Amino acid sequence: MSFATTPNRALTTEEIRRYRDDGVVMIKGAIDPNWLKLIEAGVDKARANMSVQGRFMSRKTAGYQMDTFLWKHVDEIRDAIYYGPFAHWAKQLMGSEQVRFFYDQMFVKEPGTDAPTPWHQDLSFWPIRGEQISSFWIPLDPVTRESSGLMYVRGSHKWPQRYKAISPDYVAAIIDEQMDDVPDINANPEKYDLVDWEMQPGDMLMFHPLTLHGSYGNHHRTRPRRALALRWTGDDVVWAPTSKRMPVHYRHDSVVGGSLAGAAFPRILPEPVAAERELRRFPESPSKAQLLVSLWHNIAAAARLKLRSKPLQLQQTWQVSPEAQSGASGEAPRF
């Protein structure tokens, strides 16, 4: 039996088409206030109890907090994943019979935090492959381009290129030198079909993991930008770890080339797996040994990159103020 709440409304045919054509769709007023309050309570709890990995990810810029796998120790986030309506929407978008939860990620930019999120494709970071993957981005504060709302290159999920995984915290270990350099989109914005939206709490972005996206820092003087991303996978997704992909420091039963399985990636639909739910009763933290290995790999990778005769093109243009850019936030969605 599924525990996930049936949404108040299903996605429309047009919304699903927009997701598949553009690689991103914004759903206005998608999240009921009770689920939103639960997520907000969970994010605020996570901010007050950052994991070791989260503190490492947030080390670069004061005022910018990131952390992952919150649901492993924050019950409010766990409950939103297991009992909220999100898995049903993911099932619609992906056309999948089974829906598993991949992982969550918190992004908080305090007012005046000049920390852009570089243009990137999510899938470049991840140790999975497949088409049935979807990300949901949930803001907990009103967002505009000025306050670090996400921007997308419409249709870029259909491009053949796979771009290097450039992240705000610059994790050198997952930068695959065989991938293409990310184009400097802000240097030539007229070449790209850019889209973004002004959003309120309760609105939600749904996007494909290959859709290029990024954001300016939070230039708003008084408003924070708190957001939670939820990632979902379907039937065709397989475990494909390499030394150039994000490590997962939690227990799971996935084997290379096989479907995701185990407690790190719990099945939500058509029904949860009892053994996976049972393990969540015992909060799990990555071991210090695992984290030290990941840190060492990053230090070694950074050193190798510095020794390259041809430097990587990692720099992106983010100096221009977001309000000065053409096509300012607030573009009307096309559905």
RAWO-V307299 format. One record per residue. N is the residue number from 0. RES is the residue in three letters. SS is DSSP state (alpha for helix, beta for strand, coil for the rest). NEAR is the number of other C-alpha atoms within 8 Angstrom. Layout:
n;res;ss;near
N;RES;SS;NEAR
N;RES;SS;NEAR
This chain:
n;res;ss;near
0;MET;coil;5
1;SER;coil;8
2;PHE;coil;9
3;ALA;coil;14
4;THR;coil;7
5;THR;coil;7
6;PRO;coil;9
7;ASN;coil;4
8;ARG;coil;4
9;ALA;coil;6
10;LEU;coil;8
11;THR;coil;6
12;THR;alpha;6
13;GLU;alpha;7
14;GLU;alpha;10
15;ILE;alpha;11
16;ARG;alpha;8
17;ARG;alpha;12
18;TYR;alpha;14
19;ARG;alpha;8
20;ASP;alpha;7
21;ASP;alpha;11
22;GLY;coil;15
23;VAL;beta;14
24;VAL;beta;11
25;MET;beta;10
26;ILE;beta;9
27;LYS;coil;8
28;GLY;coil;10
29;ALA;coil;8
30;ILE;coil;9
31;ASP;coil;8
32;PRO;alpha;7
33;ASN;alpha;6
34;TRP;alpha;10
35;LEU;alpha;12
36;LYS;alpha;8
37;LEU;alpha;11
38;ILE;alpha;11
39;GLU;alpha;9
40;ALA;alpha;9
41;GLY;alpha;12
42;VAL;alpha;11
43;ASP;alpha;8
44;LYS;alpha;9
45;ALA;alpha;10
46;ARG;alpha;8
47;ALA;alpha;6
48;ASN;coil;6
49;MET;coil;9
50;SER;coil;7
51;VAL;alpha;6
52;GLN;alpha;9
53;GLY;alpha;12
54;ARG;alpha;12
55;PHE;alpha;7
56;MET;alpha;11
57;SER;coil;13
58;ARG;coil;8
59;LYS;coil;7
60;THR;coil;8
61;ALA;coil;7
62;GLY;coil;9
63;TYR;beta;12
64;GLN;beta;13
65;MET;beta;12
66;ASP;beta;15
67;THR;beta;10
68;PHE;coil;9
69;LEU;alpha;13
70;TRP;alpha;10
71;LYS;alpha;11
72;HIS;coil;8
73;VAL;coil;11
74;ASP;alpha;9
75;GLU;alpha;11
76;ILE;alpha;13
77;ARG;alpha;11
78;ASP;alpha;9
79;ALA;alpha;11
80;ILE;alpha;12
81;TYR;alpha;9
82;TYR;alpha;9
83;GLY;coil;12
84;PRO;coil;10
85;PHE;alpha;9
86;ALA;alpha;13
87;HIS;alpha;11
88;TRP;alpha;11
89;ALA;alpha;11
90;LYS;alpha;13
91;GLN;alpha;10
92;LEU;alpha;9
93;MET;alpha;10
94;GLY;coil;7
95;SER;coil;10
96;GLU;coil;9
97;GLN;coil;11
98;VAL;beta;16
99;ARG;beta;13
100;PHE;beta;13
101;PHE;beta;11
102;TYR;beta;10
103;ASP;beta;12
104;GLN;beta;12
105;MET;beta;14
106;PHE;beta;13
107;VAL;beta;12
108;LYS;beta;15
109;GLU;coil;11
110;PRO;coil;14
111;GLY;coil;10
112;THR;coil;13
113;ASP;coil;8
114;ALA;coil;11
115;PRO;coil;12
116;THR;beta;10
117;PRO;beta;11
118;TRP;beta;12
119;HIS;beta;13
120;GLN;coil;14
121;ASP;alpha;10
122;LEU;alpha;9
123;SER;alpha;11
124;PHE;alpha;11
125;TRP;coil;10
126;PRO;coil;11
127;ILE;beta;10
128;ARG;beta;10
129;GLY;coil;8
130;GLU;coil;6
131;GLN;coil;12
132;ILE;beta;13
133;SER;beta;14
134;SER;beta;12
135;PHE;beta;11
136;TRP;beta;11
137;ILE;beta;12
138;PRO;beta;16
139;LEU;coil;13
140;ASP;coil;11
141;PRO;coil;10
142;VAL;beta;13
143;THR;coil;12
144;ARG;coil;17
145;GLU;coil;15
146;SER;coil;15
147;SER;coil;15
148;GLY;coil;15
149;LEU;coil;10
150;MET;beta;12
151;TYR;beta;12
152;VAL;beta;12
153;ARG;coil;13
154;GLY;coil;10
155;SER;alpha;11
156;HIS;alpha;12
157;LYS;alpha;6
158;TRP;coil;6
159;PRO;coil;4
160;GLN;coil;6
161;ARG;coil;8
162;TYR;beta;11
163;LYS;coil;13
164;ALA;coil;12
165;ILE;coil;11
166;SER;coil;9
167;PRO;coil;9
168;ASP;coil;8
169;TYR;coil;6
170;VAL;coil;9
171;ALA;alpha;10
172;ALA;alpha;13
173;ILE;alpha;12
174;ILE;coil;10
175;ASP;coil;8
176;GLU;coil;7
177;GLN;coil;4
178;MET;coil;9
179;ASP;beta;9
180;ASP;coil;9
181;VAL;coil;10
182;PRO;coil;5
183;ASP;coil;9
184;ILE;alpha;11
185;ASN;alpha;8
186;ALA;alpha;7
187;ASN;alpha;8
188;PRO;alpha;8
189;GLU;alpha;5
190;LYS;alpha;6
191;TYR;coil;9
192;ASP;coil;7
193;LEU;beta;10
194;VAL;beta;10
195;ASP;beta;12
196;TRP;coil;15
197;GLU;coil;12
198;MET;beta;11
199;GLN;coil;11
200;PRO;coil;11
201;GLY;coil;14
202;ASP;coil;14
203;MET;beta;14
204;LEU;beta;11
205;MET;beta;13
206;PHE;beta;12
207;HIS;coil;12
208;PRO;coil;11
209;LEU;coil;12
210;THR;coil;16
211;LEU;coil;11
212;HIS;beta;12
213;GLY;beta;12
214;SER;beta;13
215;TYR;coil;15
216;GLY;coil;14
217;ASN;coil;17
218;HIS;coil;11
219;HIS;coil;10
220;ARG;coil;6
221;THR;coil;6
222;ARG;coil;9
223;PRO;coil;12
224;ARG;beta;17
225;ARG;beta;11
226;ALA;beta;12
227;LEU;beta;13
228;ALA;beta;12
229;LEU;beta;12
230;ARG;beta;12
231;TRP;beta;14
232;THR;beta;12
233;GLY;coil;14
234;ASP;coil;10
235;ASP;coil;8
236;VAL;coil;14
237;VAL;beta;12
238;TRP;beta;14
239;ALA;coil;9
240;PRO;coil;12
241;THR;coil;6
242;SER;coil;6
243;LYS;coil;10
244;ARG;coil;12
245;MET;coil;9
246;PRO;coil;7
247;VAL;coil;4
248;HIS;coil;8
249;TYR;coil;8
250;ARG;coil;7
251;HIS;coil;9
252;ASP;coil;8
253;SER;coil;10
254;VAL;coil;8
255;VAL;coil;8
256;GLY;coil;7
257;GLY;coil;8
258;SER;beta;11
259;LEU;coil;12
260;ALA;coil;11
261;GLY;coil;11
262;ALA;alpha;13
263;ALA;alpha;9
264;PHE;alpha;12
265;PRO;coil;14
266;ARG;beta;13
267;ILE;beta;17
268;LEU;beta;13
269;PRO;coil;10
270;GLU;coil;9
271;PRO;coil;13
272;VAL;coil;9
273;ALA;alpha;6
274;ALA;alpha;7
275;GLU;alpha;11
276;ARG;alpha;11
277;GLU;alpha;8
278;LEU;alpha;8
279;ARG;coil;10
280;ARG;coil;6
281;PHE;coil;6
282;PRO;coil;7
283;GLU;coil;8
284;SER;coil;6
285;PRO;coil;8
286;SER;coil;7
287;LYS;alpha;6
288;ALA;alpha;6
289;GLN;alpha;9
290;LEU;alpha;11
291;LEU;alpha;8
292;VAL;alpha;8
293;SER;alpha;9
294;LEU;alpha;8
295;TRP;alpha;8
296;HIS;alpha;9
297;ASN;alpha;12
298;ILE;alpha;10
299;ALA;alpha;9
300;ALA;alpha;10
301;ALA;alpha;10
302;ALA;alpha;8
303;ARG;alpha;8
304;LEU;alpha;10
305;LYS;alpha;7
306;LEU;coil;6
307;ARG;coil;7
308;SER;coil;4
309;LYS;coil;4
310;PRO;coil;7
311;LEU;coil;7
312;GLN;coil;6
313;LEU;coil;7
314;GLN;coil;5
315;GLN;coil;11
316;THR;coil;9
317;TRP;coil;8
318;GLN;coil;4
319;VAL;coil;7
320;SER;coil;8
321;PRO;alpha;9
322;GLU;alpha;8
323;ALA;alpha;7
324;GLN;coil;8
325;SER;coil;5
326;GLY;coil;7
327;ALA;coil;10
328;SER;coil;11
329;GLY;coil;8
330;GLU;coil;10
331;ALA;coil;5
332;PRO;coil;6
333;ARG;coil;3
334;PHE;coil;5
